[in-house]
């Protein structure tokens, strides 16, 4: 069985199970370091002494690996201590109000703490800011036309900045995220309903939960005036294009750089592609994503809370992915393919 077929089979068999958080094709890991062998990687919350996550060294003829990782996107609702200090002068600088506004700075919806303005793209002939949906359009609490703030509300309050001056623009579009159990497929809803009725009638404690695969966590905001646009990314420069040869980038461990509100400029490399993961959105629930790009770093962390919405670039300043999630320790980051983001939001450079 080839790798792609094994990957798809592993998603169907293992990803619905609570003891698995992801499946990917990528480099094997020993002692926290990647070795020169590509296979199937299974992500689990806890690796030690858990018989329920037993995976043979070879599955369907493919080498396997197990990595501890739980994937999170920052919680969307304001719940942080406003007296908390920023992690560095760099973070404080990116947390200020900037007019005109470069990419790589703090941004967010009124009900979001803070994320990152990833970069500027063209939409209907105008420049718009790209970030994550959970940064610009929190689940169940936002509508197109809502006000967007730069800096994000958390940073406006933390650094005692003028909230009125922080008004930056308007939410223009986003791609909905289907949380687990909330899919719209009528066949899936019917099958789940029939199974669960029968399960309940038979006194069983096993129930079906509808699982829909998402591809992107993305949204765009338009500035009040195009004069607010400073079309460069702090620490990176001007975007030169996009890069989409993901399989090759994974095989070559292509170096990438992210420019985020919290960790500033961080270097990593493409370690996994394709990748399917179960992501926690805090009180909003869990969502499953596939066709994702996975990053590792030799100098952790690669991504932390507040970096959501930032872009990953190759050495030629081409956009590779839109970062949206990561492991608890920040050593493993995950991004949406930039070609899928641009396609779904109808963007161009």
Short mmCIF file of the C-alpha atoms (twelve columns), coordinates in Angstrom:
data_MODEL
# 
_entry.id   MODEL 
# 
loop_
_atom_site.group_PDB 
_atom_site.id 
_atom_site.type_symbol 
_atom_site.label_atom_id 
_atom_site.label_alt_id 
_atom_site.label_comp_id 
_atom_site.label_asym_id 
_atom_site.label_seq_id 
_atom_site.Cartn_x 
_atom_site.Cartn_y 
_atom_site.Cartn_z 
_atom_site.pdbx_PDB_model_num 
ATOM 1   C CA . UNK A 1   0.000   0.000  0.000  1 
ATOM 2   C CA . UNK A 2   1.378   3.441  -0.916 1 
ATOM 3   C CA . UNK A 3   1.736   6.237  1.628  1 
ATOM 4   C CA . UNK A 4   -1.278  8.289  0.544  1 
ATOM 5   C CA . UNK A 5   -3.642  5.303  0.640  1 
ATOM 6   C CA . UNK A 6   -2.279  4.317  4.068  1 
ATOM 7   C CA . UNK A 7   -2.695  7.902  5.303  1 
ATOM 8   C CA . UNK A 8   -6.343  8.023  4.213  1 
ATOM 9   C CA . UNK A 9   -7.046  4.629  5.757  1 
ATOM 10  C CA . UNK A 10  -5.387  5.721  9.013  1 
ATOM 11  C CA . UNK A 11  -7.569  8.855  9.150  1 
ATOM 12  C CA . UNK A 12  -10.728 6.759  8.829  1 
ATOM 13  C CA . UNK A 13  -9.641  4.190  11.393 1 
ATOM 14  C CA . UNK A 14  -7.810  6.210  14.040 1 
ATOM 15  C CA . UNK A 15  -8.712  9.909  13.930 1 
ATOM 16  C CA . UNK A 16  -12.285 9.391  15.260 1 
ATOM 17  C CA . UNK A 17  -10.848 7.696  18.361 1 
ATOM 18  C CA . UNK A 18  -10.378 9.889  21.474 1 
ATOM 19  C CA . UNK A 19  -6.834  8.622  22.034 1 
ATOM 20  C CA . UNK A 20  -5.567  10.070 18.736 1 
ATOM 21  C CA . UNK A 21  -5.198  13.771 17.890 1 
ATOM 22  C CA . UNK A 22  -3.791  13.532 14.383 1 
ATOM 23  C CA . UNK A 23  -2.351  11.540 11.488 1 
ATOM 24  C CA . UNK A 24  0.279   12.724 9.012  1 
ATOM 25  C CA . UNK A 25  2.857   11.715 6.454  1 
ATOM 26  C CA . UNK A 26  6.225   12.957 7.615  1 
ATOM 27  C CA . UNK A 27  9.628   12.393 9.114  1 
ATOM 28  C CA . UNK A 28  10.056  9.908  11.950 1 
ATOM 29  C CA . UNK A 29  11.176  11.178 15.335 1 
ATOM 30  C CA . UNK A 30  13.566  9.619  17.865 1 
ATOM 31  C CA . UNK A 31  14.304  11.397 21.143 1 
ATOM 32  C CA . UNK A 32  12.635  14.565 19.947 1 
ATOM 33  C CA . UNK A 33  14.767  14.725 16.781 1 
ATOM 34  C CA . UNK A 34  13.645  13.873 13.258 1 
ATOM 35  C CA . UNK A 35  15.530  11.126 11.425 1 
ATOM 36  C CA . UNK A 36  15.885  10.526 7.682  1 
ATOM 37  C CA . UNK A 37  12.909  8.232  7.289  1 
ATOM 38  C CA . UNK A 38  9.425   9.156  6.080  1 
ATOM 39  C CA . UNK A 39  6.378   7.244  7.232  1 
ATOM 40  C CA . UNK A 40  3.001   7.524  8.936  1 
ATOM 41  C CA . UNK A 41  2.980   9.659  12.081 1 
ATOM 42  C CA . UNK A 42  0.237   9.288  14.696 1 
ATOM 43  C CA . UNK A 43  -0.277  12.103 17.217 1 
ATOM 44  C CA . UNK A 44  -1.578  11.217 20.679 1 
ATOM 45  C CA . UNK A 45  -2.181  13.147 23.928 1 
ATOM 46  C CA . UNK A 46  -0.060  10.746 25.984 1 
ATOM 47  C CA . UNK A 47  2.434   8.292  24.589 1 
ATOM 48  C CA . UNK A 48  3.540   6.380  27.704 1 
ATOM 49  C CA . UNK A 49  1.724   3.390  29.222 1 
ATOM 50  C CA . UNK A 50  -1.408  3.704  27.128 1 
ATOM 51  C CA . UNK A 51  -2.325  0.356  25.555 1 
ATOM 52  C CA . UNK A 52  -5.120  1.989  23.566 1 
ATOM 53  C CA . UNK A 53  -2.631  3.833  21.351 1 
ATOM 54  C CA . UNK A 54  -0.619  0.787  20.343 1 
ATOM 55  C CA . UNK A 55  0.555   1.122  16.747 1 
ATOM 56  C CA . UNK A 56  2.862   -1.506 15.213 1 
ATOM 57  C CA . UNK A 57  6.225   -0.364 13.868 1 
ATOM 58  C CA . UNK A 58  4.878   -1.144 10.411 1 
ATOM 59  C CA . UNK A 59  1.242   -0.700 9.425  1 
ATOM 60  C CA . UNK A 60  0.060   -1.872 5.985  1 
ATOM 61  C CA . UNK A 61  3.737   -2.133 5.091  1 
ATOM 62  C CA . UNK A 62  4.470   1.501  6.067  1 
ATOM 63  C CA . UNK A 63  6.897   2.637  8.784  1 
ATOM 64  C CA . UNK A 64  5.091   4.343  11.672 1 
ATOM 65  C CA . UNK A 65  5.845   6.767  14.469 1 
ATOM 66  C CA . UNK A 66  3.954   8.084  17.505 1 
ATOM 67  C CA . UNK A 67  4.373   11.697 18.670 1 
ATOM 68  C CA . UNK A 68  2.812   13.359 21.732 1 
ATOM 69  C CA . UNK A 69  0.840   16.441 20.691 1 
ATOM 70  C CA . UNK A 70  -2.497  18.065 21.509 1 
ATOM 71  C CA . UNK A 71  -3.444  20.804 19.056 1 
ATOM 72  C CA . UNK A 72  -4.981  24.098 20.169 1 
ATOM 73  C CA . UNK A 73  -6.209  27.309 18.610 1 
ATOM 74  C CA . UNK A 74  -6.305  30.165 21.155 1 
ATOM 75  C CA . UNK A 75  -9.710  30.666 22.871 1 
ATOM 76  C CA . UNK A 76  -11.710 33.417 21.130 1 
ATOM 77  C CA . UNK A 77  -13.420 35.075 24.118 1 
ATOM 78  C CA . UNK A 78  -11.731 37.665 26.288 1 
ATOM 79  C CA . UNK A 79  -10.688 35.887 29.473 1 
ATOM 80  C CA . UNK A 80  -7.114  36.954 30.205 1 
ATOM 81  C CA . UNK A 81  -5.675  38.938 33.098 1 
ATOM 82  C CA . UNK A 82  -5.196  42.496 31.889 1 
ATOM 83  C CA . UNK A 83  -2.224  42.996 34.217 1 
ATOM 84  C CA . UNK A 84  -0.231  40.257 32.488 1 
ATOM 85  C CA . UNK A 85  3.080   41.440 31.051 1 
ATOM 86  C CA . UNK A 86  3.982   40.958 27.388 1 
ATOM 87  C CA . UNK A 87  6.753   38.443 26.791 1 
ATOM 88  C CA . UNK A 88  9.235   40.861 25.176 1 
ATOM 89  C CA . UNK A 89  9.825   44.363 23.829 1 
ATOM 90  C CA . UNK A 90  9.283   42.880 20.377 1 
ATOM 91  C CA . UNK A 91  5.817   41.659 21.389 1 
ATOM 92  C CA . UNK A 92  5.020   45.055 22.920 1 
ATOM 93  C CA . UNK A 93  6.006   46.820 19.698 1 
ATOM 94  C CA . UNK A 94  3.769   44.551 17.624 1 
ATOM 95  C CA . UNK A 95  0.970   45.137 20.154 1 
ATOM 96  C CA . UNK A 96  0.880   48.903 19.554 1 
ATOM 97  C CA . UNK A 97  -1.504  50.773 17.250 1 
ATOM 98  C CA . UNK A 98  0.251   51.176 13.876 1 
ATOM 99  C CA . UNK A 99  -0.918  53.613 11.189 1 
ATOM 100 C CA . UNK A 100 -0.146  52.785 8.468  1 
ATOM 101 C CA . UNK A 101 -0.289  49.144 9.500  1 
ATOM 102 C CA . UNK A 102 2.320   46.544 8.527  1 
ATOM 103 C CA . UNK A 103 1.570   42.831 8.680  1 
ATOM 104 C CA . UNK A 104 2.793   40.852 11.672 1 
ATOM 105 C CA . UNK A 105 1.076   43.060 14.257 1 
ATOM 106 C CA . UNK A 106 -1.737  42.518 16.762 1 
ATOM 107 C CA . UNK A 107 -5.297  42.502 15.415 1 
ATOM 108 C CA . UNK A 108 -8.660  41.063 16.400 1 
ATOM 109 C CA . UNK A 109 -12.421 41.168 16.703 1 
ATOM 110 C CA . UNK A 110 -13.925 42.972 19.710 1 
ATOM 111 C CA . UNK A 111 -14.479 39.603 21.460 1 
ATOM 112 C CA . UNK A 112 -11.016 38.207 20.727 1 
ATOM 113 C CA . UNK A 113 -7.933  38.734 22.882 1 
ATOM 114 C CA . UNK A 114 -5.405  39.248 20.067 1 
ATOM 115 C CA . UNK A 115 -4.107  37.482 16.975 1 
ATOM 116 C CA . UNK A 116 -1.858  38.454 14.086 1 
ATOM 117 C CA . UNK A 117 -2.474  40.349 10.861 1 
ATOM 118 C CA . UNK A 118 -0.823  37.835 8.537  1 
ATOM 119 C CA . UNK A 119 -0.516  39.798 5.320  1 
ATOM 120 C CA . UNK A 120 -2.300  41.862 2.694  1 
ATOM 121 C CA . UNK A 121 -4.081  40.367 -0.308 1 
ATOM 122 C CA . UNK A 122 -6.321  41.740 -3.046 1 
ATOM 123 C CA . UNK A 123 -10.087 41.180 -2.743 1 
ATOM 124 C CA . UNK A 124 -12.494 42.716 -5.229 1 
ATOM 125 C CA . UNK A 125 -9.752  45.097 -6.296 1 
ATOM 126 C CA . UNK A 126 -8.966  46.339 -2.770 1 
ATOM 127 C CA . UNK A 127 -6.336  45.463 -0.175 1 
ATOM 128 C CA . UNK A 128 -7.606  43.394 2.762  1 
ATOM 129 C CA . UNK A 129 -5.923  41.871 5.792  1 
ATOM 130 C CA . UNK A 130 -5.764  38.075 6.059  1 
ATOM 131 C CA . UNK A 131 -5.876  36.325 9.419  1 
ATOM 132 C CA . UNK A 132 -7.654  33.362 11.040 1 
ATOM 133 C CA . UNK A 133 -11.403 33.120 11.455 1 
ATOM 134 C CA . UNK A 134 -10.956 32.580 15.178 1 
ATOM 135 C CA . UNK A 135 -9.084  35.913 15.301 1 
ATOM 136 C CA . UNK A 136 -11.434 38.052 13.180 1 
ATOM 137 C CA . UNK A 137 -14.745 36.166 13.434 1 
ATOM 138 C CA . UNK A 138 -15.156 34.203 16.700 1 
ATOM 139 C CA . UNK A 139 -17.461 31.198 16.475 1 
ATOM 140 C CA . UNK A 140 -21.128 32.067 16.917 1 
ATOM 141 C CA . UNK A 141 -20.419 35.642 17.999 1 
ATOM 142 C CA . UNK A 142 -19.623 37.551 14.815 1 
ATOM 143 C CA . UNK A 143 -21.115 38.787 11.557 1 
ATOM 144 C CA . UNK A 144 -19.802 40.312 8.370  1 
ATOM 145 C CA . UNK A 145 -19.631 44.051 9.024  1 
ATOM 146 C CA . UNK A 146 -18.350 43.757 12.615 1 
ATOM 147 C CA . UNK A 147 -15.610 46.171 13.695 1 
ATOM 148 C CA . UNK A 148 -12.007 44.959 13.715 1 
ATOM 149 C CA . UNK A 149 -9.395  46.473 16.017 1 
ATOM 150 C CA . UNK A 150 -5.670  46.991 15.559 1 
ATOM 151 C CA . UNK A 151 -4.214  46.389 18.039 1 
ATOM 152 C CA . UNK A 152 -6.310  43.535 19.365 1 
ATOM 153 C CA . UNK A 153 -8.564  44.443 22.297 1 
ATOM 154 C CA . UNK A 154 -6.344  42.657 24.837 1 
ATOM 155 C CA . UNK A 155 -3.328  44.716 23.753 1 
ATOM 156 C CA . UNK A 156 -5.301  47.959 23.646 1 
ATOM 157 C CA . UNK A 157 -6.307  47.436 27.282 1 
ATOM 158 C CA . UNK A 158 -3.031  45.930 28.488 1 
ATOM 159 C CA . UNK A 159 -0.931  48.800 27.130 1 
ATOM 160 C CA . UNK A 160 -3.580  51.427 27.989 1 
ATOM 161 C CA . UNK A 161 -4.050  52.527 24.385 1 
ATOM 162 C CA . UNK A 162 -6.941  54.570 22.995 1 
ATOM 163 C CA . UNK A 163 -9.709  52.114 22.017 1 
ATOM 164 C CA . UNK A 164 -11.300 54.628 19.630 1 
ATOM 165 C CA . UNK A 165 -7.985  55.010 17.786 1 
ATOM 166 C CA . UNK A 166 -7.727  51.229 17.734 1 
ATOM 167 C CA . UNK A 167 -10.701 50.929 15.372 1 
ATOM 168 C CA . UNK A 168 -9.141  49.702 12.152 1 
ATOM 169 C CA . UNK A 169 -11.682 48.254 9.762  1 
ATOM 170 C CA . UNK A 170 -14.496 45.841 9.040  1 
ATOM 171 C CA . UNK A 171 -14.891 42.065 8.857  1 
ATOM 172 C CA . UNK A 172 -15.555 41.306 5.176  1 
ATOM 173 C CA . UNK A 173 -15.604 37.516 4.752  1 
ATOM 174 C CA . UNK A 174 -14.760 34.228 6.477  1 
ATOM 175 C CA . UNK A 175 -15.015 30.509 5.854  1 
ATOM 176 C CA . UNK A 176 -17.251 28.745 8.425  1 
ATOM 177 C CA . UNK A 177 -15.682 26.029 10.580 1 
ATOM 178 C CA . UNK A 178 -17.697 22.864 11.204 1 
ATOM 179 C CA . UNK A 179 -17.205 21.721 14.778 1 
ATOM 180 C CA . UNK A 180 -17.446 18.016 15.594 1 
ATOM 181 C CA . UNK A 181 -21.111 17.058 15.711 1 
ATOM 182 C CA . UNK A 182 -22.213 20.128 13.720 1 
ATOM 183 C CA . UNK A 183 -21.832 18.997 10.116 1 
ATOM 184 C CA . UNK A 184 -24.457 20.036 7.564  1 
ATOM 185 C CA . UNK A 185 -24.515 16.798 5.531  1 
ATOM 186 C CA . UNK A 186 -28.154 15.497 5.666  1 
ATOM 187 C CA . UNK A 187 -27.088 11.870 5.089  1 
ATOM 188 C CA . UNK A 188 -24.605 12.116 7.955  1 
ATOM 189 C CA . UNK A 189 -27.223 13.638 10.255 1 
ATOM 190 C CA . UNK A 190 -29.745 10.918 9.359  1 
ATOM 191 C CA . UNK A 191 -27.241 8.073  9.844  1 
ATOM 192 C CA . UNK A 192 -26.100 9.490  13.181 1 
ATOM 193 C CA . UNK A 193 -29.683 9.906  14.369 1 
ATOM 194 C CA . UNK A 194 -30.786 6.376  13.456 1 
ATOM 195 C CA . UNK A 195 -27.686 4.785  15.004 1 
ATOM 196 C CA . UNK A 196 -28.020 6.738  18.254 1 
ATOM 197 C CA . UNK A 197 -31.733 5.940  18.595 1 
ATOM 198 C CA . UNK A 198 -30.990 2.230  18.185 1 
ATOM 199 C CA . UNK A 199 -28.011 2.456  20.553 1 
ATOM 200 C CA . UNK A 200 -30.154 4.114  23.213 1 
ATOM 201 C CA . UNK A 201 -32.993 1.562  22.743 1 
ATOM 202 C CA . UNK A 202 -30.520 -1.299 23.183 1 
ATOM 203 C CA . UNK A 203 -29.051 0.262  26.331 1 
ATOM 204 C CA . UNK A 204 -25.605 0.738  24.835 1 
ATOM 205 C CA . UNK A 205 -23.230 3.545  25.695 1 
ATOM 206 C CA . UNK A 206 -21.685 3.951  22.230 1 
ATOM 207 C CA . UNK A 207 -22.889 6.868  20.107 1 
ATOM 208 C CA . UNK A 208 -21.999 8.291  16.707 1 
ATOM 209 C CA . UNK A 209 -20.751 11.874 16.454 1 
ATOM 210 C CA . UNK A 210 -20.789 13.546 13.053 1 
ATOM 211 C CA . UNK A 211 -17.286 14.582 11.938 1 
ATOM 212 C CA . UNK A 212 -16.780 17.041 9.080  1 
ATOM 213 C CA . UNK A 213 -13.364 17.756 7.593  1 
ATOM 214 C CA . UNK A 214 -12.329 21.421 7.435  1 
ATOM 215 C CA . UNK A 215 -9.539  22.753 5.273  1 
ATOM 216 C CA . UNK A 216 -9.067  26.361 6.421  1 
ATOM 217 C CA . UNK A 217 -9.452  28.688 9.397  1 
ATOM 218 C CA . UNK A 218 -9.404  32.047 7.623  1 
ATOM 219 C CA . UNK A 219 -11.058 35.449 7.418  1 
ATOM 220 C CA . UNK A 220 -10.399 38.870 5.907  1 
ATOM 221 C CA . UNK A 221 -10.909 42.413 7.148  1 
ATOM 222 C CA . UNK A 222 -10.910 45.616 5.105  1 
ATOM 223 C CA . UNK A 223 -9.320  48.763 6.564  1 
ATOM 224 C CA . UNK A 224 -11.430 51.886 6.932  1 
ATOM 225 C CA . UNK A 225 -9.128  53.538 4.409  1 
ATOM 226 C CA . UNK A 226 -6.573  52.012 2.039  1 
ATOM 227 C CA . UNK A 227 -4.104  54.530 3.505  1 
ATOM 228 C CA . UNK A 228 -3.874  52.215 6.535  1 
ATOM 229 C CA . UNK A 229 -2.159  49.564 4.382  1 
ATOM 230 C CA . UNK A 230 1.615   49.185 4.711  1 
ATOM 231 C CA . UNK A 231 2.226   46.223 2.444  1 
ATOM 232 C CA . UNK A 232 5.122   44.525 4.178  1 
ATOM 233 C CA . UNK A 233 5.557   41.951 6.935  1 
ATOM 234 C CA . UNK A 234 7.657   42.930 9.954  1 
ATOM 235 C CA . UNK A 235 10.933  41.004 9.888  1 
ATOM 236 C CA . UNK A 236 10.195  39.480 6.470  1 
ATOM 237 C CA . UNK A 237 9.584   42.259 3.934  1 
ATOM 238 C CA . UNK A 238 7.240   42.323 0.956  1 
ATOM 239 C CA . UNK A 239 5.427   39.154 -0.102 1 
ATOM 240 C CA . UNK A 240 6.854   37.944 -3.436 1 
ATOM 241 C CA . UNK A 241 4.318   35.194 -4.241 1 
ATOM 242 C CA . UNK A 242 3.105   31.842 -2.968 1 
ATOM 243 C CA . UNK A 243 4.604   28.345 -2.900 1 
ATOM 244 C CA . UNK A 244 2.464   25.216 -3.140 1 
ATOM 245 C CA . UNK A 245 4.745   22.205 -3.805 1 
ATOM 246 C CA . UNK A 246 3.995   20.847 -0.323 1 
ATOM 247 C CA . UNK A 247 5.072   17.241 -0.846 1 
ATOM 248 C CA . UNK A 248 8.477   18.387 -2.058 1 
ATOM 249 C CA . UNK A 249 8.806   20.886 0.801  1 
ATOM 250 C CA . UNK A 250 8.121   18.102 3.304  1 
ATOM 251 C CA . UNK A 251 10.604  15.749 1.644  1 
ATOM 252 C CA . UNK A 252 13.283  18.465 1.624  1 
ATOM 253 C CA . UNK A 253 12.469  19.815 5.112  1 
ATOM 254 C CA . UNK A 254 12.166  23.261 3.563  1 
ATOM 255 C CA . UNK A 255 13.010  26.084 5.962  1 
ATOM 256 C CA . UNK A 256 10.227  28.549 6.747  1 
ATOM 257 C CA . UNK A 257 9.864   31.700 8.808  1 
ATOM 258 C CA . UNK A 258 6.808   33.033 10.621 1 
ATOM 259 C CA . UNK A 259 6.210   36.603 11.792 1 
ATOM 260 C CA . UNK A 260 3.703   36.687 14.635 1 
ATOM 261 C CA . UNK A 261 2.447   39.075 17.295 1 
ATOM 262 C CA . UNK A 262 3.816   37.013 20.222 1 
ATOM 263 C CA . UNK A 263 6.944   35.139 19.157 1 
ATOM 264 C CA . UNK A 264 7.962   37.668 16.466 1 
ATOM 265 C CA . UNK A 265 10.153  36.058 13.763 1 
ATOM 266 C CA . UNK A 266 10.661  32.319 14.228 1 
ATOM 267 C CA . UNK A 267 12.353  29.746 12.015 1 
ATOM 268 C CA . UNK A 268 11.142  26.207 11.414 1 
ATOM 269 C CA . UNK A 269 10.832  23.643 8.640  1 
ATOM 270 C CA . UNK A 270 8.137   21.648 6.906  1 
ATOM 271 C CA . UNK A 271 8.040   18.266 8.657  1 
ATOM 272 C CA . UNK A 272 4.588   16.854 7.805  1 
ATOM 273 C CA . UNK A 273 2.344   16.880 4.755  1 
ATOM 274 C CA . UNK A 274 -0.451  16.028 4.379  1 
ATOM 275 C CA . UNK A 275 -1.690  16.248 7.947  1 
ATOM 276 C CA . UNK A 276 -5.105  15.656 9.548  1 
ATOM 277 C CA . UNK A 277 -5.642  16.860 13.119 1 
ATOM 278 C CA . UNK A 278 -8.271  17.383 15.793 1 
ATOM 279 C CA . UNK A 279 -8.062  20.992 17.042 1 
ATOM 280 C CA . UNK A 280 -9.438  22.357 20.307 1 
ATOM 281 C CA . UNK A 281 -11.227 25.711 20.076 1 
ATOM 282 C CA . UNK A 282 -11.809 25.978 23.803 1 
ATOM 283 C CA . UNK A 283 -15.452 26.548 24.745 1 
ATOM 284 C CA . UNK A 284 -16.460 26.411 21.068 1 
ATOM 285 C CA . UNK A 285 -15.538 22.720 20.834 1 
ATOM 286 C CA . UNK A 286 -13.311 20.651 18.551 1 
ATOM 287 C CA . UNK A 287 -12.863 20.715 14.790 1 
ATOM 288 C CA . UNK A 288 -11.129 18.295 12.427 1 
ATOM 289 C CA . UNK A 289 -8.828  19.641 9.714  1 
ATOM 290 C CA . UNK A 290 -7.101  17.833 6.870  1 
ATOM 291 C CA . UNK A 291 -4.768  18.817 3.976  1 
ATOM 292 C CA . UNK A 292 -2.721  20.726 6.561  1 
ATOM 293 C CA . UNK A 293 1.001   21.556 6.651  1 
ATOM 294 C CA . UNK A 294 2.969   20.652 9.781  1 
ATOM 295 C CA . UNK A 295 6.060   22.539 10.990 1 
ATOM 296 C CA . UNK A 296 8.767   21.688 13.501 1 
ATOM 297 C CA . UNK A 297 11.576  23.858 14.858 1 
ATOM 298 C CA . UNK A 298 15.080  23.436 16.261 1 
ATOM 299 C CA . UNK A 299 14.647  26.630 18.301 1 
ATOM 300 C CA . UNK A 300 11.308  26.425 20.115 1 
ATOM 301 C CA . UNK A 301 8.720   27.762 20.242 1 
ATOM 302 C CA . UNK A 302 7.599   28.073 16.628 1 
ATOM 303 C CA . UNK A 303 4.120   29.354 17.470 1 
ATOM 304 C CA . UNK A 304 2.240   30.502 20.584 1 
ATOM 305 C CA . UNK A 305 -1.058  32.134 21.467 1 
ATOM 306 C CA . UNK A 306 -1.356  35.480 19.671 1 
ATOM 307 C CA . UNK A 307 0.569   34.230 16.614 1 
ATOM 308 C CA . UNK A 308 -2.631  32.851 15.091 1 
ATOM 309 C CA . UNK A 309 -3.258  34.388 11.686 1 
ATOM 310 C CA . UNK A 310 0.420   34.835 10.846 1 
ATOM 311 C CA . UNK A 311 1.909   33.470 7.633  1 
ATOM 312 C CA . UNK A 312 4.764   31.028 7.041  1 
ATOM 313 C CA . UNK A 313 7.272   32.040 4.335  1 
ATOM 314 C CA . UNK A 314 10.072  30.283 2.483  1 
ATOM 315 C CA . UNK A 315 13.496  31.893 2.054  1 
ATOM 316 C CA . UNK A 316 12.310  33.733 -1.064 1 
ATOM 317 C CA . UNK A 317 9.483   35.419 0.909  1 
ATOM 318 C CA . UNK A 318 6.825   33.291 -0.773 1 
ATOM 319 C CA . UNK A 319 3.808   32.434 1.382  1 
ATOM 320 C CA . UNK A 320 3.549   28.730 2.217  1 
ATOM 321 C CA . UNK A 321 0.718   28.584 4.752  1 
ATOM 322 C CA . UNK A 322 -1.579  30.460 7.130  1 
ATOM 323 C CA . UNK A 323 -0.675  29.419 10.678 1 
ATOM 324 C CA . UNK A 324 -3.629  28.677 12.939 1 
ATOM 325 C CA . UNK A 325 -2.791  26.034 15.559 1 
ATOM 326 C CA . UNK A 326 0.018   24.389 17.449 1 
ATOM 327 C CA . UNK A 327 0.965   21.966 20.175 1 
ATOM 328 C CA . UNK A 328 0.880   23.076 23.817 1 
ATOM 329 C CA . UNK A 329 4.645   23.650 23.943 1 
ATOM 330 C CA . UNK A 330 4.630   25.535 20.627 1 
ATOM 331 C CA . UNK A 331 7.280   23.269 19.098 1 
ATOM 332 C CA . UNK A 332 4.883   21.926 16.482 1 
ATOM 333 C CA . UNK A 333 2.864   24.354 14.375 1 
ATOM 334 C CA . UNK A 334 0.137   23.767 11.822 1 
ATOM 335 C CA . UNK A 335 -0.904  25.883 8.842  1 
ATOM 336 C CA . UNK A 336 -3.587  25.951 6.154  1 
ATOM 337 C CA . UNK A 337 -2.363  25.623 2.582  1 
ATOM 338 C CA . UNK A 338 -2.241  29.167 1.214  1 
ATOM 339 C CA . UNK A 339 -3.663  28.097 -2.163 1 
ATOM 340 C CA . UNK A 340 -6.795  26.743 -0.457 1 
ATOM 341 C CA . UNK A 341 -7.148  29.919 1.629  1 
ATOM 342 C CA . UNK A 342 -6.903  32.137 -1.445 1 
ATOM 343 C CA . UNK A 343 -9.301  29.963 -3.410 1 
ATOM 344 C CA . UNK A 344 -12.003 29.928 -0.733 1 
ATOM 345 C CA . UNK A 345 -11.799 33.653 0.008  1 
ATOM 346 C CA . UNK A 346 -11.255 34.593 -3.674 1 
ATOM 347 C CA . UNK A 347 -7.993  36.425 -2.988 1 
ATOM 348 C CA . UNK A 348 -5.026  37.318 -5.148 1 
ATOM 349 C CA . UNK A 349 -1.750  39.142 -4.639 1 
# 
